[in-house]
């Protein structure tokens, strides 16, 4: 199942980046698929369908309550904008929003919340959300208007909080392969869970993501699955925070 791969990549990457535990919260009928994919990643099914609806939000929040950070997007599939907006409003901890979570969002104003929020769009997702072409300046506008950290994926990658702009050049074209963005989402969530502020977590994740891709490309073809293992080696050597 295509969407299960994205969420599992994020969870595996979170563990590789130092998270103590990661759980994939999924629609009920998909839980057996997740359970068979990796014994190190927990999974919890909510609802009785193959996709989430607004009726599942209470169950999702109940399952997430023991965790510090919520990553929304990878593997989510098509959902209503109200589904994402309600999770943004009701979860009181840090959030990483990516992929289908960003694609569902209709109003950037819904990003404004009290807790840390990191959005990780590629250029197309950024343009759809904001109606403007992707650039560091436009990312700064979104960051200030939404009160978020924007990790604008590309070559180079820009990490912007409205006051600071970081240019991350550690990666290259080898990361332009399916699933690597899901890995980055999991890494960012893990760094937030480890206590790093949003801007530091996002720039550190982007740096280690790129550096791991470069190292891996020197010895073999980069795939998202291989990338997660290489990330763990790099962080163990140099520590998580990129300054």
Secondary structure as the mmCIF struct_conf table of DSSP 4:
data_model
#
loop_
_struct_conf.conf_type_id
_struct_conf.id
_struct_conf.beg_label_comp_id
_struct_conf.beg_label_asym_id
_struct_conf.beg_label_seq_id
_struct_conf.end_label_comp_id
_struct_conf.end_label_asym_id
_struct_conf.end_label_seq_id
HELX_RH_AL_P HELX_RH_AL_P1 UNK A 2 UNK A 16
TURN_TY1_P TURN_TY1_P1 UNK A 17 UNK A 18
BEND BEND1 UNK A 20 UNK A 20
STRN STRN1 UNK A 23 UNK A 27
HELX_RH_3T_P HELX_RH_3T_P1 UNK A 28 UNK A 30
HELX_RH_AL_P HELX_RH_AL_P2 UNK A 31 UNK A 35
TURN_TY1_P TURN_TY1_P2 UNK A 36 UNK A 37
TURN_TY1_P TURN_TY1_P3 UNK A 39 UNK A 40
BEND BEND2 UNK A 41 UNK A 41
STRN STRN2 UNK A 42 UNK A 46
BEND BEND3 UNK A 47 UNK A 51
HELX_RH_3T_P HELX_RH_3T_P2 UNK A 54 UNK A 56
HELX_RH_AL_P HELX_RH_AL_P3 UNK A 57 UNK A 64
TURN_TY1_P TURN_TY1_P4 UNK A 65 UNK A 66
BEND BEND4 UNK A 68 UNK A 68
STRN STRN3 UNK A 69 UNK A 72
TURN_TY1_P TURN_TY1_P5 UNK A 74 UNK A 75
BEND BEND5 UNK A 78 UNK A 78
HELX_RH_AL_P HELX_RH_AL_P4 UNK A 81 UNK A 90
BEND BEND6 UNK A 93 UNK A 93
STRN STRN4 UNK A 94 UNK A 97
HELX_RH_AL_P HELX_RH_AL_P5 UNK A 99 UNK A 104
HELX_RH_3T_P HELX_RH_3T_P3 UNK A 108 UNK A 111
BEND BEND7 UNK A 114 UNK A 115
STRN STRN5 UNK A 117 UNK A 119
HELX_RH_AL_P HELX_RH_AL_P6 UNK A 123 UNK A 130
BEND BEND8 UNK A 131 UNK A 132
HELX_RH_AL_P HELX_RH_AL_P7 UNK A 136 UNK A 146
TURN_TY1_P TURN_TY1_P6 UNK A 147 UNK A 147
STRN STRN6 UNK A 149 UNK A 152
BEND BEND9 UNK A 154 UNK A 156
STRN STRN7 UNK A 157 UNK A 160
BEND BEND10 UNK A 162 UNK A 163
STRN STRN8 UNK A 165 UNK A 168
BEND BEND11 UNK A 170 UNK A 170
HELX_RH_3T_P HELX_RH_3T_P4 UNK A 173 UNK A 175
BEND BEND12 UNK A 177 UNK A 177
TURN_TY1_P TURN_TY1_P7 UNK A 178 UNK A 179
HELX_RH_AL_P HELX_RH_AL_P8 UNK A 180 UNK A 193
TURN_TY1_P TURN_TY1_P8 UNK A 194 UNK A 195
HELX_RH_AL_P HELX_RH_AL_P9 UNK A 198 UNK A 217
TURN_TY1_P TURN_TY1_P9 UNK A 218 UNK A 219
BEND BEND13 UNK A 220 UNK A 220
HELX_RH_AL_P HELX_RH_AL_P10 UNK A 224 UNK A 238
BEND BEND14 UNK A 240 UNK A 240
#
